[in-house]
Amino acid sequence: MKYKIVFLILLLAFYLNACEKTCKSVTGPNPPEPPVEPKNFTIQVKYVRPLGSILQPDLVDKVGSAIIVGQSYSYDFLLITKLDDYHFESKFDSLPDNENGPLYSIYTVDAARWDRLHDDTAVVGDAFFILVKETGFEKQLTNVVANNLPACPYKGPDAKMALFRLKKDGKISDN
């Protein structure tokens, strides 16, 4: 009888140990984690036209809105403010973090950089700085790639955009 009790205790211990490794609970699986809500940030976008890049002086005021594109949506900065011939600003009041999602892309159409031969030379993404208002974090975007988005108005090998990620802690990463 004594051996039967020891055997049952060992069997129960073995079962509980095996269940702990394969099951999260003896009573059933744990409920799924609740979805993490994205955190929204106010960002200021600065576009700095590189010195010497003005090919069309008569079009120096023609900078389109800076467009940020996510996975299935587009945030369009409806107004980009000219500070001088080389500096432009815009802001967006509620951009959700994309720490665990696809990268954001940003570009603008700068008519002064158009070479008058290829329309895609006006689509630029090489001179953006992003400031997160809530944290004060600012970063120049350096991950510049070909702009092959369906929404790109002038497709071609010279069309560019910058990629970035807005993290939950209010920092920007572009790798």
PyMOL commands that set and color helices and strands:
alter all, ss='L'
color gray80, all
select helices_A, chain A and resi 2-22+57-59+111-113+119-122
alter helices_A, ss='H'
color red, helices_A
select strands_A, chain A and resi 40-48+67-69+74-76+81-82+87-96+104-109+123-124+128-132+137-140+144-146+160-166+172-173
alter strands_A, ss='S'
color yellow, strands_A
deselect
rebuild
show_as cartoon
